[in-house]
Amino acid sequence: MPTIWRQIARYASQSPWEPWDLSKPIIVIVIAGFPMLIRGIVFRRSDHRISNPTNRSIILFAIIWIILEAAGVAAQRRMYAYHFLVLAAPAALLFGLIPRKSTAFTIAAALALPMMLSTYGAALELRDAHNPLEHLAASDYLAAHASDDDAVWQDGMQRLLIETDLKPGSRYPMTFLWVNDDDAPLEYCHAMLKDFDDRRPRYILLPTKIDWYIQAVSTHIKELGLNPKRQANYVQAWHDLRDYVRKNYAPEAEAGKETIFRRVN
């Protein structure tokens, strides 16, 4: 727990801010507040109300719950969109506690804005998603060449592991963890390389244009662009990973934009 606490503290204290970040809580308040406004104010006439009052202790519980969750989101400071998901449950409870009759029309009217935004967000995700009915090219290659006991590592390897049922080559499934704080790139990378020494994954996948990829990603991620020290450590960590793979692995095949390396040492 002390280690986790230190990681969280570093994550929060070293999170960069931009003026745009201040709009995120406002957007969430609007999305969560719109259903409350419609249900509580628009449908406030007597024919919409229910007679039995809500237990005040339940209302207090819901309010405290959403305040605590909001405090947890604010404590992280970075406020990615998924950080706000923890507010959905207490917000739904508060919505349901408003003493109004529930019909398909009143619920649809109250949830219209969140539903439209959710549909729009889902459409964006599906537009860029892989075809779920097709395996990754790397998955097909490994299925044909790897043994059941082999381990593999790829940056963001969750789908690869599911499709191949191979073992993970490291405890760390993605390099995005490297942007958590200034020391995270080298700290996580060295721990990952130690995992490679211990687990000796048979295959490691890296971008084929590795040097171009390192430069592109290190200038694209906001947390790196706003912090030169973290950016330098991130680039160094990728160089360490690249050099380790080149020393201990040989390129065997290409799958999409990645090269599949096979361990030789």
N, C-alpha and C positions, 0 to 999 in steps of 0.2 A: 504493500500500500504506500509506503513512503516514496518509492520509486515512481509509482503511478502519479502520486500527488505532485512530485517535482516535474514530471512530464506535462501534466495539465497546467501547472503554474507557468512553465516556460512557453507552452502553446499559447496561453492567453496573453502573457505580458509581451511576447514578441510578435503578436499578430499586427500586421500593418493596417492602417485605416485610410480610407479615401472618403471624400464628401458623399459619394454615392452610397456608401455603406449606411449612412444615417437614414436613408430612405427605406431600408429593408424593414425595420420595425414598424414604420408607418404603413407600408404595404400589407404587412401581416395583420395589423390592427384593422385595416379596411376590409380585408378578406374575411377575418373572423367576426368583425363587428357588423358587417352587412346582414348576415342571417339573423343576428340578434335584433337589429333595428327593424327588419321587416316583420319578424315574428312578434316582437314586443310592442311596436308602435303602429305599424300599418294595420295589423290584425288585432286591434285593441278593443273593438266594439264588444258589447255584451254577448252577442251571438257567437263570438269566437272564443270567449273565455270559458274556463272550466271552474267549477265551484270549489272543489277541494283544494285548500292551500298546500303549498310545498313546505315540507319540514325545513325550518331555518337552519338546522345543523347540517343538512345536506348541502344547502346553498353555501354555507360558510366553508364546508369541506371543498366544494368545487372551486370557490374563489381562491382559497389558500393553495390548492393544487396548481391552478394555472399561474398564480404569482410565483410559486417556487420553480415551476418549469421555465417561466420567462426569465427568472433570475439566473437559472442555469445556462440558458441560451446567451444571455448578456455576458456572463462570466467568461464564456469562450471567446468573445469579442469578434471572432472571424465571421460568424453568422452566415454560413453557407445555407442554401435553401433547405436542405434536409435537416439542419439543426432545429428548425421550427416545427418539425413533424410531431415533437413531443407535446406541442400545444393542442393538437387535434383532439385528443381524448377528453381533457378537461373542458375544452371549448364545446365539444359535442354534448357533454353533460350539462353545462350551463344552458345551452340551447334547448335541451329537452326539459329543463326545469322551469322554463318560462310557461306560466299557466295558460296555455292556449290549446284549443282543439286541433288535432292533427288530421289533415286531409291531404290528398295527393296534390291539390292545387296550392294550399298554403305552404307545404314543405317545398315544393318545386319553386315557388316564388321566392322563398327565403334563401334557398340554396342555389339560385340561378347563377349568381356571380361566381361562387367557388366552383360550380360545375363547369362553367364555360372556361375558366382559367385552367382547371384540371384537364379538360379535354384538349385545350390548346397545348399545354405542356406535354401531355401524353403523345400528341401528334408529332411534336418536335423530337421526342425521344424515339418514336417508332421510325421516323424518317431516316435517322442516322444509325438505327440498329441493324445488326446482322440478321439475315433471314433465319428465323428460329428453326426452320425445317432443314437447313443445310449445316453440316459440320464445318468448322474452320478448316482451311487447307492444312494447317499444322496438325490439327487433330487427326485428319485422315492419314497423314504421313506417319505420325507416331503410332497410330493404331496398327499400321502395317509393319513397323520396324522395331517398336519398343517391346520389352518384356513386361509381364504383369508387375514385377517387383521394381521396375525402374522408377526413378524420380525425375521430375522435370521442373524447370523454372522459366517463367515468362513474366514480364511486367504486366500486371493485371491478368493473372493466370486462372481466375476462377472458372471461366467457361471452359478453358482448355482442360482443367482437372475433371470437370463434370463429364465432358465428352470422351475423355480417354480413360478415366478411372485410374490414372497414374498417381504416384505419391508426390506431394509438394517437395521441391528441393530446398525450401527455406520456410521459416515461420512467417516471413514477410512477403505477402503476395503482390505488392505493388510499390513502386518508387515514389508515389504521391506522398507517402509518409515522410519522405525526405524534406518536405517543405514545412513541417510542423514548427520548427524553430531553427535558430542559427546553427546549432550543433547537430541537428537531426540528420543532415545528409551523410556526414562522415560516421556518425554513431550507428545509424541503421545500416549503412552500407557495409561497415566492417563486421557488424553482427551477421549480416547476410552472407558475407564471404566466409565467415567462420562456419555457418550452416553448410555452405557448399563443401568445405573441408570435411565436416563431420558426416554429412549425408551423401556426398559424392553423387549428385544428380547426373544421370547418364546424358541428359540433354538440357541445353540452355538456349533460349531463343532471344536474339537481340535484333534491333532494327538493322537492316542491311546497310543503309546509309547512316551509320552510327554517329559519325562526327557531325553531320548535318543535323541529325535528330537532336543531339545534345544541345547544339546551339539554338535550334528552333524552340525546344521546350523550355530551356533556361531563360529565354527572353519573352516567352508567352505567358507563363504563370505569374499572376499578379504578385504573390507573396515573394517571388524572387526578384521581379523587376523593381520592387520598392525597397529591396534590401540587398545591397551589393555584397556584403559578407556572406549572406545565406546563398546568394547566387553563385559566388565563387566556390563555396563548399559543395554546392549541388553539382557544379561542373566537375570538380575534383572527384567527387564520389562516383559519378558516371565514368570518368576516366579510369578510376581504380577497378570498377566492375568490368569495363571493356578490356583492360590489360589482363585481369585475372582470367577472363574467358579466352583471350588469345593465347595465354601461356599454357592453359590446361585443357583446351578444347580445340577441335578442328572443325571448320565448316563442312557440313555434310549435304545440306539441301537448302533451297529457298522456298518459303511458303508465303505468298503474298508479298508484303513489304519487309518480312523478317527472314533472317538466316537461322537455320537450325544447326547448332553446334553439338558435336558429340565428344564426350570426355575421352582424352587420350592419356592423361597422367593421373 
